[in-house]
Amino acid sequence: MSDSISAEQLRLLIERIERLEEEKKGIADDIKDVYGEAKATGFDVKTMRNIVRLRKMEKHHRDEAEMLLETYKQALGI
């Protein structure tokens, strides 16, 4: 009996994962569409992606990354 319960539980978990993967694909497609719309409007998508990445970071991590970038740019004379 426990084998059938475990198998059923496993099947349900796999099916949930599959549904979530489908939803994730749909969301990724939606995000791609928004970036396409932004590009068509004249926005620079590469910069927008960078901004989205930066906004996900905690402020102290963002400050550290920006400080390192500035240090490297100065070292290279950029």
mmCIF file of the N, C-alpha and C atoms, coordinates in Angstrom:
data_MODEL
# 
_entry.id   MODEL 
# 
loop_
_atom_site.group_PDB 
_atom_site.id 
_atom_site.type_symbol 
_atom_site.label_atom_id 
_atom_site.label_alt_id 
_atom_site.label_comp_id 
_atom_site.label_asym_id 
_atom_site.label_entity_id 
_atom_site.label_seq_id 
_atom_site.pdbx_PDB_ins_code 
_atom_site.Cartn_x 
_atom_site.Cartn_y 
_atom_site.Cartn_z 
_atom_site.occupancy 
_atom_site.B_iso_or_equiv 
_atom_site.pdbx_formal_charge 
_atom_site.auth_seq_id 
_atom_site.auth_comp_id 
_atom_site.auth_asym_id 
_atom_site.auth_atom_id 
_atom_site.pdbx_PDB_model_num 
ATOM 1   N N  . MET A 1 1  ? 0.821  -1.197 0.000   1.00 0.00 ? 1  MET A N  1 
ATOM 2   C CA . MET A 1 1  ? 0.000  0.000  0.000   1.00 0.00 ? 1  MET A CA 1 
ATOM 3   C C  . MET A 1 1  ? 0.866  1.263  0.000   1.00 0.00 ? 1  MET A C  1 
ATOM 4   N N  . SER A 1 2  ? 1.937  1.283  0.755   1.00 0.00 ? 2  SER A N  1 
ATOM 5   C CA . SER A 1 2  ? 2.781  2.474  0.813   1.00 0.00 ? 2  SER A CA 1 
ATOM 6   C C  . SER A 1 2  ? 3.459  2.739  -0.531  1.00 0.00 ? 2  SER A C  1 
ATOM 7   N N  . ASP A 1 3  ? 3.750  1.664  -1.291  1.00 0.00 ? 3  ASP A N  1 
ATOM 8   C CA . ASP A 1 3  ? 4.342  1.860  -2.620  1.00 0.00 ? 3  ASP A CA 1 
ATOM 9   C C  . ASP A 1 3  ? 3.381  2.589  -3.543  1.00 0.00 ? 3  ASP A C  1 
ATOM 10  N N  . SER A 1 4  ? 2.096  2.224  -3.486  1.00 0.00 ? 4  SER A N  1 
ATOM 11  C CA . SER A 1 4  ? 1.125  2.889  -4.352  1.00 0.00 ? 4  SER A CA 1 
ATOM 12  C C  . SER A 1 4  ? 0.891  4.329  -3.900  1.00 0.00 ? 4  SER A C  1 
ATOM 13  N N  . ILE A 1 5  ? 0.939  4.571  -2.603  1.00 0.00 ? 5  ILE A N  1 
ATOM 14  C CA . ILE A 1 5  ? 0.790  5.929  -2.105  1.00 0.00 ? 5  ILE A CA 1 
ATOM 15  C C  . ILE A 1 5  ? 2.003  6.758  -2.530  1.00 0.00 ? 5  ILE A C  1 
ATOM 16  N N  . SER A 1 6  ? 3.184  6.219  -2.399  1.00 0.00 ? 6  SER A N  1 
ATOM 17  C CA . SER A 1 6  ? 4.391  6.934  -2.808  1.00 0.00 ? 6  SER A CA 1 
ATOM 18  C C  . SER A 1 6  ? 4.379  7.210  -4.298  1.00 0.00 ? 6  SER A C  1 
ATOM 19  N N  . ALA A 1 7  ? 3.956  6.224  -5.090  1.00 0.00 ? 7  ALA A N  1 
ATOM 20  C CA . ALA A 1 7  ? 3.899  6.396  -6.535  1.00 0.00 ? 7  ALA A CA 1 
ATOM 21  C C  . ALA A 1 7  ? 2.888  7.478  -6.900  1.00 0.00 ? 7  ALA A C  1 
ATOM 22  N N  . GLU A 1 8  ? 1.746  7.474  -6.213  1.00 0.00 ? 8  GLU A N  1 
ATOM 23  C CA . GLU A 1 8  ? 0.718  8.484  -6.476  1.00 0.00 ? 8  GLU A CA 1 
ATOM 24  C C  . GLU A 1 8  ? 1.224  9.874  -6.092  1.00 0.00 ? 8  GLU A C  1 
ATOM 25  N N  . GLN A 1 9  ? 1.875  9.967  -4.955  1.00 0.00 ? 9  GLN A N  1 
ATOM 26  C CA . GLN A 1 9  ? 2.417  11.246 -4.511  1.00 0.00 ? 9  GLN A CA 1 
ATOM 27  C C  . GLN A 1 9  ? 3.472  11.747 -5.502  1.00 0.00 ? 9  GLN A C  1 
ATOM 28  N N  . LEU A 1 10 ? 4.335  10.844 -5.959  1.00 0.00 ? 10 LEU A N  1 
ATOM 29  C CA . LEU A 1 10 ? 5.356  11.201 -6.934  1.00 0.00 ? 10 LEU A CA 1 
ATOM 30  C C  . LEU A 1 10 ? 4.726  11.697 -8.226  1.00 0.00 ? 10 LEU A C  1 
ATOM 31  N N  . ARG A 1 11 ? 3.699  10.986 -8.707  1.00 0.00 ? 11 ARG A N  1 
ATOM 32  C CA . ARG A 1 11 ? 3.013  11.373 -9.936  1.00 0.00 ? 11 ARG A CA 1 
ATOM 33  C C  . ARG A 1 11 ? 2.414  12.765 -9.798  1.00 0.00 ? 11 ARG A C  1 
ATOM 34  N N  . LEU A 1 12 ? 1.771  13.045 -8.667  1.00 0.00 ? 12 LEU A N  1 
ATOM 35  C CA . LEU A 1 12 ? 1.169  14.357 -8.444  1.00 0.00 ? 12 LEU A CA 1 
ATOM 36  C C  . LEU A 1 12 ? 2.222  15.466 -8.400  1.00 0.00 ? 12 LEU A C  1 
ATOM 37  N N  . LEU A 1 13 ? 3.347  15.181 -7.767  1.00 0.00 ? 13 LEU A N  1 
ATOM 38  C CA . LEU A 1 13 ? 4.428  16.166 -7.712  1.00 0.00 ? 13 LEU A CA 1 
ATOM 39  C C  . LEU A 1 13 ? 4.979  16.448 -9.104  1.00 0.00 ? 13 LEU A C  1 
ATOM 40  N N  . ILE A 1 14 ? 5.188  15.404 -9.884  1.00 0.00 ? 14 ILE A N  1 
ATOM 41  C CA . ILE A 1 14 ? 5.693  15.556 -11.253 1.00 0.00 ? 14 ILE A CA 1 
ATOM 42  C C  . ILE A 1 14 ? 4.714  16.375 -12.088 1.00 0.00 ? 14 ILE A C  1 
ATOM 43  N N  . GLU A 1 15 ? 3.427  16.093 -11.953 1.00 0.00 ? 15 GLU A N  1 
ATOM 44  C CA . GLU A 1 15 ? 2.426  16.828 -12.712 1.00 0.00 ? 15 GLU A CA 1 
ATOM 45  C C  . GLU A 1 15 ? 2.398  18.305 -12.312 1.00 0.00 ? 15 GLU A C  1 
ATOM 46  N N  . ARG A 1 16 ? 2.563  18.590 -11.025 1.00 0.00 ? 16 ARG A N  1 
ATOM 47  C CA . ARG A 1 16 ? 2.629  19.990 -10.574 1.00 0.00 ? 16 ARG A CA 1 
ATOM 48  C C  . ARG A 1 16 ? 3.831  20.692 -11.180 1.00 0.00 ? 16 ARG A C  1 
ATOM 49  N N  . ILE A 1 17 ? 4.964  20.016 -11.187 1.00 0.00 ? 17 ILE A N  1 
ATOM 50  C CA . ILE A 1 17 ? 6.175  20.588 -11.776 1.00 0.00 ? 17 ILE A CA 1 
ATOM 51  C C  . ILE A 1 17 ? 5.955  20.864 -13.260 1.00 0.00 ? 17 ILE A C  1 
ATOM 52  N N  . GLU A 1 18 ? 5.345  19.923 -13.947 1.00 0.00 ? 18 GLU A N  1 
ATOM 53  C CA . GLU A 1 18 ? 5.086  20.106 -15.380 1.00 0.00 ? 18 GLU A CA 1 
ATOM 54  C C  . GLU A 1 18 ? 4.176  21.311 -15.630 1.00 0.00 ? 18 GLU A C  1 
ATOM 55  N N  . ARG A 1 19 ? 3.137  21.470 -14.813 1.00 0.00 ? 19 ARG A N  1 
ATOM 56  C CA . ARG A 1 19 ? 2.246  22.629 -14.970 1.00 0.00 ? 19 ARG A CA 1 
ATOM 57  C C  . ARG A 1 19 ? 2.997  23.933 -14.712 1.00 0.00 ? 19 ARG A C  1 
ATOM 58  N N  . LEU A 1 20 ? 3.824  23.933 -13.676 1.00 0.00 ? 20 LEU A N  1 
ATOM 59  C CA . LEU A 1 20 ? 4.601  25.131 -13.356 1.00 0.00 ? 20 LEU A CA 1 
ATOM 60  C C  . LEU A 1 20 ? 5.601  25.459 -14.456 1.00 0.00 ? 20 LEU A C  1 
ATOM 61  N N  . GLU A 1 21 ? 6.208  24.437 -15.047 1.00 0.00 ? 21 GLU A N  1 
ATOM 62  C CA . GLU A 1 21 ? 7.133  24.661 -16.166 1.00 0.00 ? 21 GLU A CA 1 
ATOM 63  C C  . GLU A 1 21 ? 6.397  25.291 -17.348 1.00 0.00 ? 21 GLU A C  1 
ATOM 64  N N  . GLU A 1 22 ? 5.165  24.857 -17.602 1.00 0.00 ? 22 GLU A N  1 
ATOM 65  C CA . GLU A 1 22 ? 4.364  25.440 -18.681 1.00 0.00 ? 22 GLU A CA 1 
ATOM 66  C C  . GLU A 1 22 ? 4.061  26.902 -18.375 1.00 0.00 ? 22 GLU A C  1 
ATOM 67  N N  . GLU A 1 23 ? 3.687  27.178 -17.116 1.00 0.00 ? 23 GLU A N  1 
ATOM 68  C CA . GLU A 1 23 ? 3.409  28.555 -16.717 1.00 0.00 ? 23 GLU A CA 1 
ATOM 69  C C  . GLU A 1 23 ? 4.662  29.411 -16.849 1.00 0.00 ? 23 GLU A C  1 
ATOM 70  N N  . LYS A 1 24 ? 5.812  28.846 -16.456 1.00 0.00 ? 24 LYS A N  1 
ATOM 71  C CA . LYS A 1 24 ? 7.079  29.571 -16.549 1.00 0.00 ? 24 LYS A CA 1 
ATOM 72  C C  . LYS A 1 24 ? 7.383  29.918 -18.005 1.00 0.00 ? 24 LYS A C  1 
ATOM 73  N N  . LYS A 1 25 ? 7.135  28.980 -18.916 1.00 0.00 ? 25 LYS A N  1 
ATOM 74  C CA . LYS A 1 25 ? 7.361  29.228 -20.341 1.00 0.00 ? 25 LYS A CA 1 
ATOM 75  C C  . LYS A 1 25 ? 6.443  30.339 -20.828 1.00 0.00 ? 25 LYS A C  1 
ATOM 76  N N  . GLY A 1 26 ? 5.197  30.307 -20.392 1.00 0.00 ? 26 GLY A N  1 
ATOM 77  C CA . GLY A 1 26 ? 4.243  31.347 -20.784 1.00 0.00 ? 26 GLY A CA 1 
ATOM 78  C C  . GLY A 1 26 ? 4.673  32.715 -20.283 1.00 0.00 ? 26 GLY A C  1 
ATOM 79  N N  . ILE A 1 27 ? 5.155  32.773 -19.052 1.00 0.00 ? 27 ILE A N  1 
ATOM 80  C CA . ILE A 1 27 ? 5.621  34.036 -18.483 1.00 0.00 ? 27 ILE A CA 1 
ATOM 81  C C  . ILE A 1 27 ? 6.865  34.522 -19.225 1.00 0.00 ? 27 ILE A C  1 
ATOM 82  N N  . ALA A 1 28 ? 7.782  33.609 -19.538 1.00 0.00 ? 28 ALA A N  1 
ATOM 83  C CA . ALA A 1 28 ? 8.988  33.982 -20.288 1.00 0.00 ? 28 ALA A CA 1 
ATOM 84  C C  . ALA A 1 28 ? 8.601  34.556 -21.651 1.00 0.00 ? 28 ALA A C  1 
ATOM 85  N N  . ASP A 1 29 ? 7.601  33.958 -22.297 1.00 0.00 ? 29 ASP A N  1 
ATOM 86  C CA . ASP A 1 29 ? 7.123  34.474 -23.581 1.00 0.00 ? 29 ASP A CA 1 
ATOM 87  C C  . ASP A 1 29 ? 6.531  35.870 -23.414 1.00 0.00 ? 29 ASP A C  1 
ATOM 88  N N  . ASP A 1 30 ? 5.785  36.083 -22.325 1.00 0.00 ? 30 ASP A N  1 
ATOM 89  C CA . ASP A 1 30 ? 5.202  37.402 -22.051 1.00 0.00 ? 30 ASP A CA 1 
ATOM 90  C C  . ASP A 1 30 ? 6.296  38.448 -21.846 1.00 0.00 ? 30 ASP A C  1 
ATOM 91  N N  . ILE A 1 31 ? 7.330  38.086 -21.094 1.00 0.00 ? 31 ILE A N  1 
ATOM 92  C CA . ILE A 1 31 ? 8.444  39.010 -20.854 1.00 0.00 ? 31 ILE A CA 1 
ATOM 93  C C  . ILE A 1 31 ? 9.129  39.352 -22.171 1.00 0.00 ? 31 ILE A C  1 
ATOM 94  N N  . LYS A 1 32 ? 9.332  38.344 -23.015 1.00 0.00 ? 32 LYS A N  1 
ATOM 95  C CA . LYS A 1 32 ? 9.941  38.575 -24.326 1.00 0.00 ? 32 LYS A CA 1 
ATOM 96  C C  . LYS A 1 32 ? 9.094  39.546 -25.149 1.00 0.00 ? 32 LYS A C  1 
ATOM 97  N N  . ASP A 1 33 ? 7.779  39.392 -25.071 1.00 0.00 ? 33 ASP A N  1 
ATOM 98  C CA . ASP A 1 33 ? 6.884  40.292 -25.797 1.00 0.00 ? 33 ASP A CA 1 
ATOM 99  C C  . ASP A 1 33 ? 7.009  41.730 -25.293 1.00 0.00 ? 33 ASP A C  1 
ATOM 100 N N  . VAL A 1 34 ? 7.121  41.895 -23.968 1.00 0.00 ? 34 VAL A N  1 
ATOM 101 C CA . VAL A 1 34 ? 7.249  43.244 -23.398 1.00 0.00 ? 34 VAL A CA 1 
ATOM 102 C C  . VAL A 1 34 ? 8.561  43.882 -23.850 1.00 0.00 ? 34 VAL A C  1 
ATOM 103 N N  . TYR A 1 35 ? 9.645  43.115 -23.851 1.00 0.00 ? 35 TYR A N  1 
ATOM 104 C CA . TYR A 1 35 ? 10.916 43.653 -24.335 1.00 0.00 ? 35 TYR A CA 1 
ATOM 105 C C  . TYR A 1 35 ? 10.813 44.011 -25.816 1.00 0.00 ? 35 TYR A C  1 
ATOM 106 N N  . GLY A 1 36 ? 10.106 43.197 -26.583 1.00 0.00 ? 36 GLY A N  1 
ATOM 107 C CA . GLY A 1 36 ? 9.901  43.511 -27.999 1.00 0.00 ? 36 GLY A CA 1 
ATOM 108 C C  . GLY A 1 36 ? 9.125  44.799 -28.186 1.00 0.00 ? 36 GLY A C  1 
ATOM 109 N N  . GLU A 1 37 ? 8.111  44.992 -27.363 1.00 0.00 ? 37 GLU A N  1 
ATOM 110 C CA . GLU A 1 37 ? 7.322  46.226 -27.398 1.00 0.00 ? 37 GLU A CA 1 
ATOM 111 C C  . GLU A 1 37 ? 8.195  47.426 -27.029 1.00 0.00 ? 37 GLU A C  1 
ATOM 112 N N  . ALA A 1 38 ? 9.033  47.250 -26.010 1.00 0.00 ? 38 ALA A N  1 
ATOM 113 C CA . ALA A 1 38 ? 9.932  48.328 -25.588 1.00 0.00 ? 38 ALA A CA 1 
ATOM 114 C C  . ALA A 1 38 ? 10.892 48.696 -26.714 1.00 0.00 ? 38 ALA A C  1 
ATOM 115 N N  . LYS A 1 39 ? 11.431 47.678 -27.384 1.00 0.00 ? 39 LYS A N  1 
ATOM 116 C CA . LYS A 1 39 ? 12.363 47.919 -28.489 1.00 0.00 ? 39 LYS A CA 1 
ATOM 117 C C  . LYS A 1 39 ? 11.661 48.659 -29.628 1.00 0.00 ? 39 LYS A C  1 
ATOM 118 N N  . ALA A 1 40 ? 10.434 48.243 -29.930 1.00 0.00 ? 40 ALA A N  1 
ATOM 119 C CA . ALA A 1 40 ? 9.672  48.883 -31.000 1.00 0.00 ? 40 ALA A CA 1 
ATOM 120 C C  . ALA A 1 40 ? 9.356  50.344 -30.674 1.00 0.00 ? 40 ALA A C  1 
ATOM 121 N N  . THR A 1 41 ? 9.291  50.644 -29.374 1.00 0.00 ? 41 THR A N  1 
ATOM 122 C CA . THR A 1 41 ? 9.010  52.005 -28.927 1.00 0.00 ? 41 THR A CA 1 
ATOM 123 C C  . THR A 1 41 ? 10.269 52.866 -28.917 1.00 0.00 ? 41 THR A C  1 
ATOM 124 N N  . GLY A 1 42 ? 11.431 52.218 -29.052 1.00 0.00 ? 42 GLY A N  1 
ATOM 125 C CA . GLY A 1 42 ? 12.681 52.963 -29.114 1.00 0.00 ? 42 GLY A CA 1 
ATOM 126 C C  . GLY A 1 42 ? 13.571 52.825 -27.888 1.00 0.00 ? 42 GLY A C  1 
ATOM 127 N N  . PHE A 1 43 ? 13.160 51.998 -26.931 1.00 0.00 ? 43 PHE A N  1 
ATOM 128 C CA . PHE A 1 43 ? 14.000 51.792 -25.753 1.00 0.00 ? 43 PHE A CA 1 
ATOM 129 C C  . PHE A 1 43 ? 15.113 50.794 -26.054 1.00 0.00 ? 43 PHE A C  1 
ATOM 130 N N  . ASP A 1 44 ? 16.232 50.938 -25.348 1.00 0.00 ? 44 ASP A N  1 
ATOM 131 C CA . ASP A 1 44 ? 17.352 50.019 -25.490 1.00 0.00 ? 44 ASP A CA 1 
ATOM 132 C C  . ASP A 1 44 ? 17.125 48.836 -24.550 1.00 0.00 ? 44 ASP A C  1 
ATOM 133 N N  . VAL A 1 45 ? 16.850 47.672 -25.137 1.00 0.00 ? 45 VAL A N  1 
ATOM 134 C CA . VAL A 1 45 ? 16.485 46.491 -24.367 1.00 0.00 ? 45 VAL A CA 1 
ATOM 135 C C  . VAL A 1 45 ? 17.648 45.997 -23.510 1.00 0.00 ? 45 VAL A C  1 
ATOM 136 N N  . LYS A 1 46 ? 18.851 46.073 -24.021 1.00 0.00 ? 46 LYS A N  1 
ATOM 137 C CA . LYS A 1 46 ? 20.014 45.623 -23.250 1.00 0.00 ? 46 LYS A CA 1 
ATOM 138 C C  . LYS A 1 46 ? 20.130 46.426 -21.956 1.00 0.00 ? 46 LYS A C  1 
ATOM 139 N N  . THR A 1 47 ? 19.937 47.721 -22.050 1.00 0.00 ? 47 THR A N  1 
ATOM 140 C CA . THR A 1 47 ? 19.992 48.574 -20.867 1.00 0.00 ? 47 THR A CA 1 
ATOM 141 C C  . THR A 1 47 ? 18.836 48.266 -19.929 1.00 0.00 ? 47 THR A C  1 
ATOM 142 N N  . MET A 1 48 ? 17.667 48.029 -20.476 1.00 0.00 ? 48 MET A N  1 
ATOM 143 C CA . MET A 1 48 ? 16.511 47.679 -19.634 1.00 0.00 ? 48 MET A CA 1 
ATOM 144 C C  . MET A 1 48 ? 16.758 46.385 -18.871 1.00 0.00 ? 48 MET A C  1 
ATOM 145 N N  . ARG A 1 49 ? 17.332 45.384 -19.551 1.00 0.00 ? 49 ARG A N  1 
ATOM 146 C CA . ARG A 1 49 ? 17.638 44.118 -18.868 1.00 0.00 ? 49 ARG A CA 1 
ATOM 147 C C  . ARG A 1 49 ? 18.632 44.354 -17.732 1.00 0.00 ? 49 ARG A C  1 
ATOM 148 N N  . ASN A 1 50 ? 19.596 45.224 -17.980 1.00 0.00 ? 50 ASN A N  1 
ATOM 149 C CA . ASN A 1 50 ? 20.584 45.548 -16.960 1.00 0.00 ? 50 ASN A CA 1 
ATOM 150 C C  . ASN A 1 50 ? 19.910 46.221 -15.758 1.00 0.00 ? 50 ASN A C  1 
ATOM 151 N N  . ILE A 1 51 ? 18.985 47.141 -16.024 1.00 0.00 ? 51 ILE A N  1 
ATOM 152 C CA . ILE A 1 51 ? 18.259 47.821 -14.956 1.00 0.00 ? 51 ILE A CA 1 
ATOM 153 C C  . ILE A 1 51 ? 17.431 46.813 -14.147 1.00 0.00 ? 51 ILE A C  1 
ATOM 154 N N  . VAL A 1 52 ? 16.751 45.910 -14.823 1.00 0.00 ? 52 VAL A N  1 
ATOM 155 C CA . VAL A 1 52 ? 15.947 44.892 -14.131 1.00 0.00 ? 52 VAL A CA 1 
ATOM 156 C C  . VAL A 1 52 ? 16.854 44.049 -13.233 1.00 0.00 ? 52 VAL A C  1 
ATOM 157 N N  . ARG A 1 53 ? 18.027 43.675 -13.756 1.00 0.00 ? 53 ARG A N  1 
ATOM 158 C CA . ARG A 1 53 ? 18.979 42.884 -12.968 1.00 0.00 ? 53 ARG A CA 1 
ATOM 159 C C  . ARG A 1 53 ? 19.436 43.663 -11.739 1.00 0.00 ? 53 ARG A C  1 
ATOM 160 N N  . LEU A 1 54 ? 19.747 44.949 -11.931 1.00 0.00 ? 54 LEU A N  1 
ATOM 161 C CA . LEU A 1 54 ? 20.206 45.777 -10.816 1.00 0.00 ? 54 LEU A CA 1 
ATOM 162 C C  . LEU A 1 54 ? 19.120 45.960 -9.759  1.00 0.00 ? 54 LEU A C  1 
ATOM 163 N N  . ARG A 1 55 ? 17.887 46.122 -10.194 1.00 0.00 ? 55 ARG A N  1 
ATOM 164 C CA . ARG A 1 55 ? 16.788 46.334 -9.247  1.00 0.00 ? 55 ARG A CA 1 
ATOM 165 C C  . ARG A 1 55 ? 16.513 45.097 -8.406  1.00 0.00 ? 55 ARG A C  1 
ATOM 166 N N  . LYS A 1 56 ? 16.884 43.927 -8.907  1.00 0.00 ? 56 LYS A N  1 
ATOM 167 C CA . LYS A 1 56 ? 16.714 42.693 -8.132  1.00 0.00 ? 56 LYS A CA 1 
ATOM 168 C C  . LYS A 1 56 ? 17.723 42.595 -6.992  1.00 0.00 ? 56 LYS A C  1 
ATOM 169 N N  . MET A 1 57 ? 18.829 43.300 -7.140  1.00 0.00 ? 57 MET A N  1 
ATOM 170 C CA . MET A 1 57 ? 19.915 43.216 -6.164  1.00 0.00 ? 57 MET A CA 1 
ATOM 171 C C  . MET A 1 57 ? 19.594 44.058 -4.932  1.00 0.00 ? 57 MET A C  1 
ATOM 172 N N  . GLU A 1 58 ? 20.100 43.612 -3.791  1.00 0.00 ? 58 GLU A N  1 
ATOM 173 C CA . GLU A 1 58 ? 20.013 44.432 -2.586  1.00 0.00 ? 58 GLU A CA 1 
ATOM 174 C C  . GLU A 1 58 ? 20.929 45.631 -2.778  1.00 0.00 ? 58 GLU A C  1 
ATOM 175 N N  . LYS A 1 59 ? 20.579 46.741 -2.140  1.00 0.00 ? 59 LYS A N  1 
ATOM 176 C CA . LYS A 1 59 ? 21.301 47.988 -2.358  1.00 0.00 ? 59 LYS A CA 1 
ATOM 177 C C  . LYS A 1 59 ? 22.796 47.840 -2.098  1.00 0.00 ? 59 LYS A C  1 
ATOM 178 N N  . HIS A 1 60 ? 23.183 47.174 -1.020  1.00 0.00 ? 60 HIS A N  1 
ATOM 179 C CA . HIS A 1 60 ? 24.620 47.076 -0.722  1.00 0.00 ? 60 HIS A CA 1 
ATOM 180 C C  . HIS A 1 60 ? 25.351 46.236 -1.774  1.00 0.00 ? 60 HIS A C  1 
ATOM 181 N N  . HIS A 1 61 ? 24.692 45.238 -2.351  1.00 0.00 ? 61 HIS A N  1 
ATOM 182 C CA . HIS A 1 61 ? 25.307 44.445 -3.420  1.00 0.00 ? 61 HIS A CA 1 
ATOM 183 C C  . HIS A 1 61 ? 25.419 45.282 -4.695  1.00 0.00 ? 61 HIS A C  1 
ATOM 184 N N  . ARG A 1 62 ? 24.380 46.063 -4.964  1.00 0.00 ? 62 ARG A N  1 
ATOM 185 C CA . ARG A 1 62 ? 24.387 46.935 -6.141  1.00 0.00 ? 62 ARG A CA 1 
ATOM 186 C C  . ARG A 1 62 ? 25.481 47.990 -6.008  1.00 0.00 ? 62 ARG A C  1 
ATOM 187 N N  . ASP A 1 63 ? 25.582 48.601 -4.822  1.00 0.00 ? 63 ASP A N  1 
ATOM 188 C CA . ASP A 1 63 ? 26.623 49.605 -4.588  1.00 0.00 ? 63 ASP A CA 1 
ATOM 189 C C  . ASP A 1 63 ? 28.010 49.008 -4.762  1.00 0.00 ? 63 ASP A C  1 
ATOM 190 N N  . GLU A 1 64 ? 28.201 47.798 -4.251  1.00 0.00 ? 64 GLU A N  1 
ATOM 191 C CA . GLU A 1 64 ? 29.501 47.127 -4.374  1.00 0.00 ? 64 GLU A CA 1 
ATOM 192 C C  . GLU A 1 64 ? 29.829 46.849 -5.844  1.00 0.00 ? 64 GLU A C  1 
ATOM 193 N N  . ALA A 1 65 ? 28.849 46.358 -6.594  1.00 0.00 ? 65 ALA A N  1 
ATOM 194 C CA . ALA A 1 65 ? 29.060 46.051 -8.011  1.00 0.00 ? 65 ALA A CA 1 
ATOM 195 C C  . ALA A 1 65 ? 29.393 47.321 -8.796  1.00 0.00 ? 65 ALA A C  1 
ATOM 196 N N  . GLU A 1 66 ? 28.681 48.404 -8.500  1.00 0.00 ? 66 GLU A N  1 
ATOM 197 C CA . GLU A 1 66 ? 28.941 49.665 -9.193  1.00 0.00 ? 66 GLU A CA 1 
ATOM 198 C C  . GLU A 1 66 ? 30.320 50.216 -8.832  1.00 0.00 ? 66 GLU A C  1 
ATOM 199 N N  . MET A 1 67 ? 30.720 50.058 -7.563  1.00 0.00 ? 67 MET A N  1 
ATOM 200 C CA . MET A 1 67 ? 32.035 50.525 -7.140  1.00 0.00 ? 67 MET A CA 1 
ATOM 201 C C  . MET A 1 67 ? 33.139 49.726 -7.842  1.00 0.00 ? 67 MET A C  1 
ATOM 202 N N  . LEU A 1 68 ? 32.959 48.416 -7.927  1.00 0.00 ? 68 LEU A N  1 
ATOM 203 C CA . LEU A 1 68 ? 33.948 47.580 -8.617  1.00 0.00 ? 68 LEU A CA 1 
ATOM 204 C C  . LEU A 1 68 ? 34.035 47.937 -10.094 1.00 0.00 ? 68 LEU A C  1 
ATOM 205 N N  . LEU A 1 69 ? 32.884 48.144 -10.718 1.00 0.00 ? 69 LEU A N  1 
ATOM 206 C CA . LEU A 1 69 ? 32.876 48.516 -12.131 1.00 0.00 ? 69 LEU A CA 1 
ATOM 207 C C  . LEU A 1 69 ? 33.624 49.833 -12.328 1.00 0.00 ? 69 LEU A C  1 
ATOM 208 N N  . GLU A 1 70 ? 33.365 50.796 -11.478 1.00 0.00 ? 70 GLU A N  1 
ATOM 209 C CA . GLU A 1 70 ? 34.038 52.088 -11.590 1.00 0.00 ? 70 GLU A CA 1 
ATOM 210 C C  . GLU A 1 70 ? 35.545 51.934 -11.369 1.00 0.00 ? 70 GLU A C  1 
ATOM 211 N N  . THR A 1 71 ? 35.939 51.114 -10.392 1.00 0.00 ? 71 THR A N  1 
ATOM 212 C CA . THR A 1 71 ? 37.358 50.867 -10.129 1.00 0.00 ? 71 THR A CA 1 
ATOM 213 C C  . THR A 1 71 ? 38.034 50.244 -11.345 1.00 0.00 ? 71 THR A C  1 
ATOM 214 N N  . TYR A 1 72 ? 37.396 49.256 -11.948 1.00 0.00 ? 72 TYR A N  1 
ATOM 215 C CA . TYR A 1 72 ? 37.961 48.587 -13.130 1.00 0.00 ? 72 TYR A CA 1 
ATOM 216 C C  . TYR A 1 72 ? 38.049 49.553 -14.312 1.00 0.00 ? 72 TYR A C  1 
ATOM 217 N N  . LYS A 1 73 ? 37.001 50.380 -14.484 1.00 0.00 ? 73 LYS A N  1 
ATOM 218 C CA . LYS A 1 73 ? 37.023 51.341 -15.580 1.00 0.00 ? 73 LYS A CA 1 
ATOM 219 C C  . LYS A 1 73 ? 38.178 52.334 -15.404 1.00 0.00 ? 73 LYS A C  1 
ATOM 220 N N  . GLN A 1 74 ? 38.360 52.805 -14.189 1.00 0.00 ? 74 GLN A N  1 
ATOM 221 C CA . GLN A 1 74 ? 39.458 53.735 -13.932 1.00 0.00 ? 74 GLN A CA 1 
ATOM 222 C C  . GLN A 1 74 ? 40.804 53.068 -14.184 1.00 0.00 ? 74 GLN A C  1 
ATOM 223 N N  . ALA A 1 75 ? 40.945 51.812 -13.763 1.00 0.00 ? 75 ALA A N  1 
ATOM 224 C CA . ALA A 1 75 ? 42.202 51.093 -13.955 1.00 0.00 ? 75 ALA A CA 1 
ATOM 225 C C  . ALA A 1 75 ? 42.513 50.918 -15.443 1.00 0.00 ? 75 ALA A C  1 
ATOM 226 N N  . LEU A 1 76 ? 41.476 50.815 -16.256 1.00 0.00 ? 76 LEU A N  1 
ATOM 227 C CA . LEU A 1 76 ? 41.662 50.634 -17.699 1.00 0.00 ? 76 LEU A CA 1 
ATOM 228 C C  . LEU A 1 76 ? 41.609 51.944 -18.472 1.00 0.00 ? 76 LEU A C  1 
ATOM 229 N N  . GLY A 1 77 ? 41.390 53.051 -17.762 1.00 0.00 ? 77 GLY A N  1 
ATOM 230 C CA . GLY A 1 77 ? 41.341 54.348 -18.421 1.00 0.00 ? 77 GLY A CA 1 
ATOM 231 C C  . GLY A 1 77 ? 40.117 54.542 -19.288 1.00 0.00 ? 77 GLY A C  1 
ATOM 232 N N  . ILE A 1 78 ? 39.045 53.943 -18.884 1.00 0.00 ? 78 ILE A N  1 
ATOM 233 C CA . ILE A 1 78 ? 37.790 54.050 -19.664 1.00 0.00 ? 78 ILE A CA 1 
ATOM 234 C C  . ILE A 1 78 ? 36.947 55.185 -19.080 1.00 0.00 ? 78 ILE A C  1 
# 
